[in-house]
Amino acid sequence: MMEEKPDEKALTEAVSVTGYTVRSVKTEPFEKKKFSVFRK
């Protein structure tokens, strides 16, 4: 998780050297989900 948006070009270049292709980059705000073992 990051406060600022990631550098899409840097991410694309980092993934490209592994042999994969980045088709798109999507960012969304983090939403903490509630979790309970005793759900109703």
Secondary structure, DSSP 8 states (H G I E B T S, - for coil): --SS---HHHHHHHHHTTT-----------------SS--
